[in-house]
Amino acid sequence: MALRQSNKKTYVLDTNVLIHDPNSVLNFEEHNVVIPLTVLEELDHLKNGNASIAADCRQAIRLIDRLLGDASPELIESGVPIFRETSNEHSGCISILMDQSGNEQLSDTLNDNKIINGLLALQERQRKLNQALRSEQGDSEKKGDQLPSVAVLVSKDINMRLKARACGVEAEDYHTDQLIDDIDLLSKGYREFEGSFWDNIEKVETKQDGGRTIHILPVIDALKGMSINDFVVDRQDFIGKVCGFGDNTVHILDLTHHHLMDREAWGLMPRDIFQAMALDLLMDPDIHLVNLTGAAGSGKTILALAAAIEMTVASKGYKRIIVTRSTQGLDKDIGFLPGTEAEKMEPWLGAITDNLEALHQDDENMTASVEYILQKVPIQFKSLNYIRGRSFQYSLIIIDECQNLTPHQVKTIITRAGTGSKVICLGNLAQIDTAYLSAPSSGLTYLTERFRNFEHGGHIHLQGVPRSILAQFAEANL
């Protein structure tokens, strides 16, 4: 019997993968995971630096330590079986790749090059082992043996992957938490219909429920793939919201077009039907998570702020407003800026004060109105670095620039929401400033996809650029 190529692979993880997802070593199923010694050194160097990155580094280090346990040095280098609590069994192995010497193809002055050189040495050992196994095919004890697995570099760094491929090493991005490959496939939170929506419907059952009109429709092709709290809109001013599903049926709540367009939050009225849908989700007390995406100037921040003030001051639905934002993927430390936490965050949260001014631009004294709001409305500016470990009760939490967060960071923040709290995530997936992130791998994309079937969550992609004619032209042509 001839030797077979193993279906297993050996994935060598770069430092940025462990920072992006500290639990990534558990996400390669039956395959083997290798951590280069250089990666451990980088994690050690970063574990006491920036608050957010340091926390991720420490979490990754603790997990690796737990998986290796009290294994001997020889076993750590050859591979320790990974115990998976979810399946209560061992599958795959984790090992540490020691620094190599004498096999370098790249200068070892850079840590990236050290990792690639280690991979080259690992490949060379695998090649020699393959030759040895093939030479022993005639040995009856060796019949049916599998060849060692292929080594693959996993890195979020495109340039490192290019260098690895140039040296003959297979390399790929970390895709485990990337739910879609094309950002155009991301749900917009609504489905538009040309002409009349009802032209597509052959059968409908309508019922009244507490003063609400609900249409029960068969799941036609045009409605497939829709999620709870998605909207349907047509050119005849019909608008409905998916409120449930049955056996091959979809339940649509009939909303009144003029009622949505006339809705007001702290003096702000929607400019188009997309802003009206967003405001409906924002003002709904049964919706605990709202994601608003869209181009610059589409109204994400001002809608969220107006709704937050209305629900906190007027209706008393929440005790306070927590405003925060990603400062370029949490890689900017606010500690060197003067003043209190709120004063340190002020340069990053200028968009909030700008929108407060826009909400009161028609007042006789706009500056006095904004100062009054900041004094009387319970608005707190918080740094994401200091949100870890906190629990916010009866709070309305606005997270701006959410597109710069990783899926792991988004999870860390969303889980801070306590009893009676609501989270509003804002972002523009066309403006990502964080290294190693793209629109498909952004935490905002991940959050939108993961919460599509959450009955207390909603998402709207805002259209147009109502900020100004200039902004609209720049968005389309620059």
N, C-alpha and C positions, 0 to 999 in steps of 0.2 A: 504494500500500500504506500503510495507516495505521500510526502509531507504536504500538509494543507496550510495555506496562509491563514493566520488567525483573524477572526472577525473583530477582535479587540484592537483598540488603539491606545497609544500612550500619549496623553496630553500633558505638555509642559506649560505651566501657567506663568504668565508675566505678572509683575507687581501690580500693574494697573487693573488687571482682571480681579485680583483679590481685594483691591480698594473699591472697585465698581460693585462687586458682590462678595462680601466676606464669606458667604456660604457656598461659593462657586465650586469648591473641591467636592461637594456632595452631588453636583449636578451632571456628572458624566457617566451615570448608570454603571454598567458592568466594566467600563474601561478603566485603565490605570491612569493615575494622576501623579505628576512629578513636580516637585517644588525645587527649583535651583537654589543653592546656598546663597547666591547673590540676591535672590528675591527676599530671602529671610533677612539678609543684612539691610536691604532697603526698607523693609517693614519695620525693622528695629530702629532705623534712623528716623522714620516718619512717625513712630508711635507716640512721641512726645511733642509733636509740632502742632500744626493747625488742628483745632478742636475736633472738627468733623472727620477729617482724614485720619487723625490719630485714633479716634474711636473705632473706625472701620479696620485700621491696621491691628489694633489690639484684639478685636473680635476675630479676625482671621487667624492671628497667632494662637489664640486660645483654642480655636477649633482644630488647628493642625496639631497642637499639643495633645488634645483629647484623643484624636484619631491615632496618633503614634503611641500614646500610652507609655508603658515601660519597655517597649521593644528594644532589642539590642542594636548596637551601631550597624552590624552586618545586615539585620533585617530592615532597618530604616533605609539603608541604601538599596536593598534589593526589592523591598515592597512590603508594607504592612496592610493586611486586608482591612477594608473600610466596612465598619459595622453600620448598617442603616436601620434606625429605630422604626421607620415607617413600615419596613417589611420584616423586621426582626431577623435579618440575616446579613451575611457578609457578601459583598460583591465589589469587584475592582480592588485595586491596591493604591496606597499613597506612599511615595518615597521621596527622599531628598537627594538631589543631584549635586554631588560635590564638584567644586571647581576643578577643571582639568588643566593639564600643562602638556606641552609638546604637540598638541593637535590643533592649535589655533590657526584660523584663516584670517581673522580680523584682529586689529589691535585690541589688547585687553585693557586699555585705559578707560573704556566706557563700560558701564554695567550691562547695557544692551548687548555689547559685543561678547562679554563674558558668558552671558546666557546662551547666545548663539553658538559660541565655541563649545560650551558644554553639550549642547544638542548634537553638534558634529561628532564629538567624542562618543556620545551615546549611540548615534547612528553607526559609527564604526564598530562599536562593540556588538551591536545587533547584527551587522553584516558578517562579522567573523563567526558569531554564534550560528547564523544561518548556514554558513559554509560547513561548519562542524556537524550540524544536524543532517545536512544533505549527504555528507560523506558517510554517515552512519545509517543510511536508509535500509541497508541490508540487515542491520541488527534487529532481530525479532522484537526486542523490548522497545525499540524506537518506532516501530511501525504505527502509523496513525498520529504521531506527534505533530504539533502545530509549530509553525515558524513564529519567532517573536513578533510582537505587534509593531505597527508603524508608529514612529514618533512624530507628533504634530505640535508646533508652537501655537499657543493661544494667547493673543495679545490684542488690546484695544488700540495700540499704536500702529498706524498704517505704515509709517516709515520703517519700523522694526520688522514688520511682516515682509516688506519689500526687500530689506537686507537679508532676511532669513531665506527667502525664495532665491535670491541671487546666489546664496551659498549652497543651494540644493536642499534646503530644509522646508518641508511642508508647513504652511502657516495659515491660520484662519482667525477671524474675529470671534468674540464671545457672543453667542446668539441665544443662550438659554432663556434670558428674560426679554428677548425681542420677539414680540407676538405677531408682528406684521413685517413683511419685507419691503412693501411699497407704501409710503405715507398717503398716497392717494386712496388706499383701501381703508383708511381710518374713518370711522363713522363720523358724520357731521351732526348727528343728533336729530335729523329731520329728513324727510323724503319729499321732494318736490314733484308735482304733477303738472304737465301741460294741460291747459283747458280745465275741465271739471274733473275732480277726483271721482265723482260718482259715475262718470262714464265707464269706469273700469269695473264697477261693482254690479253683479247680476242679482245678488240676493243679500238682504240685510234685515236684521231684527233689531228694533230699537226699544229701549226700556228706560224708565225714569228711576233714578236712585238718589233720594235725598235732594231733589231739585236739580240733579245733573242728568244730562241726556247722554246715554251710552249706546253706541252702535256696535252690534256684534256681527262681524263680517267673516266670510271664509278667507283663509290665508291664500290669496292669489299671488302670482309670481311677483307682482309689483310691491307686495308687502313682505316678501320673504327676507329674512335677515334683520328685520327691525327688532328693537329691544324695548323693554319697559321704559316709559317716559320719553320715547322718541315722538317727534311730531310729524304730521302729514299736512302739507300745504299745497293749495292749487291756485290757479290764476283767477278763480271766481270767488276769492275771499273766504273759502272754507279752510278752517284749521282745526285739527283734532290732535289729541295726544293719546298714545298707546297706554292704556291703564291696566291691561291684563291679557292673558291668553287662555284659551280653552282647547278642547279637542279639535284641532285643525281650524280654530277660529282665533281672531284677534279682536280685542275689545278696545274701541276708540272713544275717548271722551270728547264730546262735541264742544268746542270752545268758540266763543263769539269774537269775530275779527275786530269789530269796533271796540269791544270791551278790552281786549288785550292792548290795542293801540292807544286807548284813552287812559290806560293804567298809569299811575304816577307814583314815584318814589322820591321823597324829599325834593319835590319840585321838578324832578326829571321825568320826561316822557320819552318813550322809544321813538326813534327816527324811522325805523323800518320794522317789518314783521320779524326779522331775525333777532333784533334787540328786544322785541316784545316777547318772543319765546324765552329768551334768556331771563328777562325780568320775571316771567311767570315761574320759572324754576327757582330763581333767587328768593322770591317772596313766598314760596310754598313752604309752610312749616313742617310738612311731612318729608321734604327733600333735605337730606343731611349732607350731601356732597354735590357740588356743582362745579363742572369744568367748563371754562370758557376759553376757546382758542380763536385765533383770527389775526389778521394783519395789523400792523401798527395803526393806531387811530380808529380801530373799528368799534371802540366803546367798551372794552372789557373792564378796565379799571373804574371808570366813572359809573358804570352800571352797578358793579359790585359795591362800590363805596356808598352810592345813593341808597341802595337796598339795605345795606348794613346799618346806616344811620337811621333809616325809616324804621327798621325792625327793632333797633335798640332803644331809640329815643321815643318814637311815637307809639309803637305797639308794645314795647317793653318785653319783647320775646326773648331777648338775650341781655345779659348783664354787662357785657363789655365787648369791644371789638379789638381783636389781636391782628395787627398788620405786620407782615414780614415779607421778605423776598430773598431769592437766591442772589448772592453776590458773586456772580460768575462761578457757579458750581461750588460754592463754599470755599473757594481757594483764596479768598481775601480775608485776612484777619482784621477785625475792627478794633483790636486792642490798642493800636497806635494812634487812633483818632482821639481828640480831646473830649472830655465831658462824660456825662452819664451814658447808659446804654442807649436811651432814646436819642440823645444828642449825637452819639456815634453813628446811629442808624440813619440819621436825617439825610446825609448825602445820598444814601442808597434809595431812600423812600421819597425822593423829590416828586415822583409821579403822583403820589397820594396827595401831597399838599397842592400840586398843580390842579388836580381834579377837584379838590375842595374849593379852590378859587373859581373853577369853572362852574361849580354848582351854585355859587353865590355871586357870579359876575354881574347880575342885574340888581344887586343890593345897593343901597345908597353908599355904604362904606364896606366894600368887599373885604378889605384887610381886617376890619373890626369883626366882621361876621366870621371869618375863618378863625381868628383868634378866639372868639367866643365858642365856636364849635370845638376847638382843640382843648379848651378849658372845661367845657361842660359835658361834652360827649366822652364817654369812657373809652377813648382810643389809646391803645398801647402799642408802641413800636418795639418789636422784639427781633433779636438776631436769631437766625436758624441754628447757629452754633450753641445757643443756650436753651433751645427748646427741648433737647434730648432729656428724657427723664421726668419731664413735667406732665401735668394733667390739667387740661383747661375745661372747667365745668361751665355750662350755660354761656358759652362764648361763641362769637362769630369770628372765625379765623380766615383771614384773607392772605393767600400765598401768591405773591406776584413773581413774574419771571420763572414760572415753574418748569419751563422747558429746559432749564439748565440743571435740573436735578436728575440723579440716577434713580432707577427703580427702587434700590435699597434705601436711598435717602427719602424718597416719597413715602415709603412704608413707615419709616421712622417718624416722620412728621404727622401723617394721617392718624397714626395710633395714639397721638397725644390728645385727640379729641375725646373729652369725657362726656358725662351725662348732659343732655340738652344742648350740645354744641353743634355747630354747622361749619363746614369747611368749604371755602371757595378757592379753586385753583385757577390761576390766570396764566396764559402764556402764548407766545407766538413761535410755532415750530420752525419758522423760517429764519429765526434769529437766535441760534444756539451759540453761546460763547464758551462753553465748557469743552476742554480738551477731551478727546476720546468719546464724545457723544455726538450722535446724529439724530435726525428726526425719528427714524424707526426705533432707535434704542433709548430715546429720551424717557425719563420717568413720567412725563405728562402723557406721552403716547401709551405707555404701559398702564398707567392709572385709568385712562379712558377705556382701553380694551378690557381690563380686568373688571371694571364696574359696570359694564354694559347691561348686565342682567340684575343689577342691584335695584330693588324696588324703591329705595330711598335715595337714589342718585340720578343725576342727569347731566347731559353734555350738549353744548351748542357751539357750532363753529360760526362765528359772526362774519357777515359778508360786508363788502364795501369798505371804504375808508372815509367816514363822515367828518374826520378831523378838519380837513380843508381840501380845496381843489388842488393846491400844490402838493399836499401829502398824497392824495390819490394818484396824481400823475407820477410822482416819485416812486410810489410802490409798484406801479405798473411798468415803468420804463427804466429805472436805475438798477 
